[in-house]
């Protein structure tokens, strides 16, 4: 149904349904991040800590570009409905997990459903509102709803974990999923931009994409435990790189590419995709490992950590709203991404100064700066790559914006895990050597940051040190310091990435909505 034949109320209800569906991903990200230290403690699975994130991100990265293309070909409504339904089912499976391995598998299924949703959600806005100026306002609403859900998540996850059960951080998705299903089913139109004869997709390319992404993840995970400079690691990275190259090369030789060569050939699109990877890498490092720092090293409860992190996510929404107001007034709107990267550079440097004695108000202020910086980046990456791709490839463009961010997040989790585990291990080895401790049981307890978040392990440590005549206080302090060193190193890396991103952002192609609106105003009315 053309936009002119739909009432504003119907369009508003439709976009509200998409916003609710989009919020599922945001709630899942921020709620689970706060609860993960407690989940790991209960399921005794710190060795799979990063896999709880990686499994979700792999599912996202695989499904986003495929469903982005399918949404362009067949319409987005059926994919939104299917994704929301399966996301709810996978959330129930996560909530009932009895082991860390079960949780990781359920998170992978959740990631597949989430990737399907992310692949089509962003392109739903231009389906409902084709006008470029209107699109900015409604895209900001979509980003803002994502930010609101992110903002509520840390506090909600902390409160549920502390006062009810961590299992409810997954069950909380169910009422949101039900509301989204009903609103999308009733109000969202089924819009298709391609003729039936043109509906085909490159399934070989989809398989190559799946293998490439799994290869990258497998290479990163193997390298964490065995190092990067060995025959197996180098072989895995080489194989993953060949698969990734084969996928992109294949897109130029297939009649139905997942990512059209027109987009791949555009230098502006390539820069925006690289920025998406770098932004996702930085964002996920902050969201996923900061709760571990606050709860493990600084001794905050899940509820306290959630409240401290809330400004990070609240100000993503505020930054998105301010961004929407500024865009139509700027002649060089592409520069706003560089502003956001500059803010992220400053805030990441400030995060490296966090200590347990740092006032919570100051912590929250730094996280607020992180949030508003991301709010200047996230919606613009989507809007600008859509402008490059053109109307026939809106789904592909929206999917690229999301999938590059997810790939960056997946890489970020791996890098942060290496930094945290390596620097933590170095600190523990030094304190064990200092006190000449060789007891295998004590060494095993201290080998993982899990000691900082699991009460039973701390009690076992006290019993062992008392029996051996060793003071437990310096051992626990070394564990806290090791975790601080690792997370601070991750923050320094985020600052370096932001600096590099600024250089890329300053070379983006010219983008403005002001000119488009002026041209529309100058057209004669019928």
N, C-alpha and C positions, 0 to 999 in steps of 0.2 A: 504494500500500500504506500503510495507516495506520501511524503511528509505533509504536503498541503491538505491531504484528505484525512489526516489524523489530528485529533484534538491535542492541544497542549497538555491536557491532563493525562491522556493516554501515553504520550511520549514521556512525560515526567514519571508516571508509574513504571513504564518500561525501563527507563534509565535507573530508577530506584532499585528495581529487581537486579539489574546488572551490578549495581554498586554493592548490594547485599552479597551477591555471588563473589565479587571481587574481594569483599571483606573477609570471606572464608580463608583465603590465602594469607591475608595480613594477620588475622587472629591466630591462625595456626603458627605462623612464624614467630610472633612476639610472645604468645602465651607459652609455647613449648620451650623457647629459649630460656625463660626464667625458671621453668620447672625442671629443666634437664639435670642440673646438679643433684636434685633430690631423686629424680628417676634413676640416674646412674647409681646413686647410693643404695636405693632399694633393690634394684635388679643386679647389683654388683657387676657392672659392665663398663668401667671407664675405658677399657681398651677398645670399645665400640662407640665411644662418645661422638667422634666425628662422623661415624657411619650413620648415626641417627639423622644427621643433617645431609650427608652426602647421598644417601639413598633417596631422600626426598628431592634433592636438587637434580639428580640424574634423571628421575622420572619427568621432572619439569623440562629439563633441557632437551630430552628426546621428543616429547609430545608437543611442545610449543610450536616449532616451525611446521610440523606436519599438520596439526589442526588449524594453524593459521592459514595454510594453503587450502585445506578442505573447507574451511569456513568461507573463503572467497568463492569456491566452486559450488558449494551446496547450500550456502546460507549458514548463519551462525547459531540460530536458535536451537536446533537439535543437539549441537555440541555443548552448548551451555547447560541444557537440561540434563544431558547424560553425565557431564562432568560433575555437576552439583550432587547428583544422586550417588555416584560412585565415591565421591569425596566423603559423603556422610557415612557410607558403609565402611570405608577404610578407617575413618575416625573411630568408629565403634571397635574395629579390630585393634587399633592402637590402644584404646582404653582398657581392653581386656587382656593385653599382653602380659604373660607371666615370666618371660625371660627377655633379655636385651636383644637376642637374635629375633625373636618374634616381633618385637617393636620395630627393629630395623626393616624387616620384611614388610610389615604393615605400613611403615613410613614410605617405603618404595611404592606401594600401591597408591598411597595417598598422593605421592608426587606425580604419578601418571595422571590421576584425575585432576590434580592442580595444574599440571602442564596443559592439559586439554582446555581448561578454563582460561588460563592466562593467554593461550594462543588465540583466543577469539574475543576476549572481553574488551580489549582496547579498541578494536575495530568496530565494536557495536556502537560507539559514540558517533562516528561519521555516518553510519547507516541511518541513525535516527536524525542526525542534524548535519546535513551535507555542507551547509554554509561554513566557511573557514572561521569567521569571527564567532559564530555560535559554537563551533566545535571546540574552540579554546575554553569557553566558559564551562561547557559540559565535561570536557576532559579534565578540567581542574576539579569539578565535582567528583569525578571518578577517583582521581588521585587523592582528593581530600578524604573521601570515604575510606580509602586504603589507609591513609594516615591516621584517621580516627580509630580504626580498628587496631592499628599498630600501637597507638597511644594507650588504649584501654588494656591491651594485651599484657604488658609486664605486670601492672598492678593486679589484674584479674588472675593471671597465672600464679603470682606470688600468694595472693589471698586464698585461692582454691588449694594450692599445694600445702599451705601452712594450716588451714582451718578445715578443709574437707579431705581431699585426696588428689594426688597428681593425675589420677585417671580422669578426673572431671575436666582437665584442660583439653581433653579430646572430645568429651561428651558435650561440651559447651558449643561445639560446631553444629549440633543437630537442629536446634530451633532456628538458627540463621539459615541453614540449608533449606529447611521446610518453607520459610518465608520467601526465600529467593526462588525456589521451584514454582510456587504458586504465582508470584508476580510475573516471572518471565513467561510461564505457560499462558497466562491470561492476556498480558499486555504487549509482549514483545512481538513485532511482526517478523514473518519469515521472508527475508530479503535475499535475493540471489543476483550477483552481478555478472555471471557468465551464462552463456547459452548451454543447453544440454549437450550439444555436440562437442563443446569445448571442455567438458568436465572430465579431466583425467589428472592423475598424479603420478609422480615418479617413485614407485615403490622400491626400486633398486637403490635410489638415492636415500630413501628413508632407512633402509637396512644399513647402508654405508654410514649414515649419520649416527644411527644407534651404536654401531661398532666403534666409531671414532670417539664418541662421548664416553662409552664404557671403557675404551682403551685409555683415554686420558685419565679417567678416575682410577683405573687399576694401576696405571703407572705411578700416579701420585701416591696412592696408598702403599704400594710396594716400596717406593723410595723412602717413605716415612720410617719404615722399620729397618731397611737395609742400606740406606744411603743412595745417593744419586750416581756415584762414580763406581759402578760395577757392571759386569756384562749383562746381567738380567735387566737391571734398571734401564741401561742405555738401549737394550733391545726393545723393551716395552715402549719407551718414549719414541723410538724410531718407528715402530709399528703403528702407534697411535697417530703420529704425524703423517705417515703414508696414507692411512685411512682418511684422515681429515683432508689431505690434499686430493685424494681420489674423489671424495664427496664433492668438493667445490669444482674440480675439473669435470666431473660427470654432469654438473648442472648446465654446462655449455653444450652438451651433446645429447640431451634428452628433450623430447618434445613437450614435456610437462614438468618443468623444474619446480622443486620445492621453494627455492630462492631464485627468482628470475635473474638471468645474467645482467639485465639492465640495472638492477639494484647493485649487484656485485661489482659492476664496472664503474659505478659512480664513486668518485673519490670522497665526496661528502658523506655518503652512506657508509663507506669503509671507516672513516674517522668516527662516525657516530656509533658504529658497532664496536670499535675498539674502546670508546669511552664507556659504552654499556658494560663491557667486560670489567674495566677498571673500577667503575662505580659499584658494580655488584660485589667485586672482591672486597672493597673497602667497607661497604655497608654491612656485609654479612660477618666480616671479622668483628665489627663493633657489636652487632646485635647478638651474636652467638657466644662470643668469648668474654664479653664484659660481665654478664651475670656470674660466670665462674670466678672471675677476679673479685667481684664484690662479695660473693658468698664464701668463697674458699679462702682468699687472702685477707679480706677486711672483716670477716666474721659477721656479715649482715645476714638477716633472715631472708627467705624468699620474698616475703612481703616488703621488707625494707628495700631490697635490691630492685624490686619492681617499681617502687615509688621513685627511687633515684633515677632509674632509666626512663621513666615516663616522659620527661621533657624532650628526650631525643625523638620520640615518636609523635608527640603532640606537635612539635614544631616542624615536622615534615608537612603536616597539614597546613600550618600557618604559612610556611614558606611557599607551598603550592598555591594558596589563595593570593598571597602577595604577588607571586609570579604571574598568576592569571590577570591581575590588575595592571601589571607593568607591561606585559607583552604588547598589547595594542598601542602603547604609547612610545615604543622604542623603534628607532630606525634600524638598529643592529641588534635584533632580539636574540640572535645566536650567542651574543657575548654574555648573556645572563648565566649560561652554563659555567663560564670561566669564573664569574662571581661566586657561584656555589662552590667550585673547586678551591678557590682561595679561602673561603670560610672553612672548608673541610681541612685544608692544610694547617690553618691556625689552630683549630679545635683539636686535631690529632696531636699536635705538639704539646698542647695543654694537657691532654690525657696522659702523656708520658710522665707528668708531674704528680699524678694522683697517688696518694698514700692513705693508709688507714686513718691517719689523723686529719686528712683533708675535710673541711666542713662540708656537710651534705648539700648545703645551699650552693656552694661553689661547684661541687660535682654536677648538680642539676643544671647550673648555668652553662657549664661546658657542654653537657649533653644537648642543651637547647640550641647552642650554636651549631653543633653537628646536625641537628634535625633541620634547622632552617636552611642550612647549606645543601642538604639532600633535597629539600623541597624546591630549590632552584634548579636542580638537575633532572630529577626523575620525569616530570611531565614533559619537559623540553626535549629530552632524548626521544620520546615517543612521537611528539608532534613534528619534530624536524625530520625524522626518518620517514614518516608518513608523507610529508610534503615532497620528499625526494622520490618516493616510490610511485606516487600517483594513485588515482582512485581505484583502478582495477586491481591493485596489489596492496590495498590497505591492510588486509589481514596478515599478509606476509610481513609488511613493515612493522605492524604492532607486535607480531610474533618475534621478529628479529630484535626489537627493543627489549622484549622480555627474556628471550632465550640467551642473548649475549650477557644480560645481567645475571641469569642463573648460572651460566658457565663460569662467569667471574666469581660468583658466590662459591661454586664448587671448588674452584682453584684456591680461593681465599681460605676455605675451611682446611684444605690440605696444608697450605703454607703455614697458617696459624698453628695447626696441630704440630707441625715439625718444630716451629720456634718454641712453643710452649713446652713440649715434651723434652726437647734438647736442653734448653736452659734450666728447666726444672731438674733434669737428671744431673747436670753439671753441679748444681748447688748441693744436691743430696750426696753425690760422690765426695765432694769436698768436706762436708760435715762428717761423713762416715770415716773418712781418712783422718780427720782431725782428732776424733775420739776413739780411733782404732777399733771400730765396731765391725765384727765379722759374722755376727749371728744371722743366719739365713732367713729366719722368720721375721726379724726386725727389718732387714734389708727389703724383704718382699713387701712389708706393710708400707714402707716409705717410697717404694718404687713408682707409685702413682699418686697424682694430686687427689685421688679419691679419699686419701687419708684426711683431707681438709674438710670434706663434706659428709663423711659417713661416721656417725657417732660410735657404731660398734667397732670400727677400725681404730678410732681414737682410744676407746677403752682397752682394746687389745694392746695398743702401743704402751699405754700406761702400765699395764700388767707386766709386759715384757721388760720394759726399762727398769721397773722396780726390781724384778727378779735378777737382772743383769747388773744392777747398781749403777745405771746410767741416768742422767738427768734428761727427761723428756722435753723440757722447755726449749732448749736450743735446737733440738731435732724438728719440732713443730715450727719454730721460727724459720729454720732453713727451708722447710717445705713452703711456707708462705712467701718467703723471699724469692724462691725459685719460680713460683707461679707469677709473682709480680714481674720478675725479670722477663719471663716469656711473653706476657701480655703487653708489657711496655715495648718490647721489641716489635710486636705486631703493630702497635700504634705508630711506631717510627716508620715502619714499612708503609702504612697507610698514608702518612704524611708525604713520603717520597713519591708514592703513586699519585697523590693529589697534585704535587708539583709538576709531574710529567703530564698529567691530564690538562693542566692549565695551558701548557704549550700546544697541545693538540686542539683544545677548545678555541684558542685564538686564531686557528687556521680553518675553522668551519666555514662553509659557504654562507653567503648572505641569506638571511631569513627574516622576514617581517610580516606581520599581519596588518600593520598600519596601511601599507600600500594596497593590500588586497581590499581592505574596507573602503579606502578612498576610491579605488576603481569601481567598486560596486555602487558607491554613492553617486558617481559621475554618470552611470548608465541611465539612459532615458527610461522613464516608467511607461508601462503599457497603457 
